């Protein structure tokens, strides 16, 4: 999973960074933290949706 964090931008605003690439900038600290939380939850949901397929495929390979 990639590293996602909030950093201070040079102009006094905040930005959300994924790995080393800025995702969004020009936000207040609260906005940036909310966006960061959204990205983390979206990644978790994506992983969770892949889980049933992995379990189903594992069951057919064993049988």
N, C-alpha and C positions, 0 to 999 in steps of 0.2 A: 504494500500500500504506500502511496506517495505521502510525503510529509506536507501538511497544510498548516500555515501559521499566519498570524497578523503581525505586520511590521509597520513602523512609523515611516511615512513617506517624507520626502524632503520639504514639502510645502506645509507641514503641520497636520496633514490629514493622514489617514491610515490606509494600508493596502493589504489584500489577502494574497499570499504567495503559496503556490503549489510547487513543491521541489524548489527550484530556483527561479521559476517563471511567475511574474505577477499575473494574477487572474483578474483582479479588479482593484482600482485605486480611487482616491478622492472621497473616502467615506469617513464618517465619524467613528470613534472607537466602538460604540454600541452597534452601529450598522455593520462594521467589519466583523465583529464577533458573532453577530447573528448570521451573517453570510457564511462565516467559517463553520458554524454549527449546521447550517443547511447542507453544505458540501459534505461534511462528515456523515450526516444522517443519510444523504442520498447514496453515498458509497456503501454504507452498511446495508441499506435496502437492496442495492444491486447485488451484493454478495449473498444476501439471504435468499433472493429469488433464484440464484444459481444453485443453491444447496439442494432443493428437491430433485433437480435434474441429475446432480452428481450421485445422490443416493439411489435414484431409480436406475441409472446406468450401471452403478456398481452391482446392484442386485441382478441385472441381466448378465453381467460378465461372469458372476459366480455360478449361476444356474446352468 
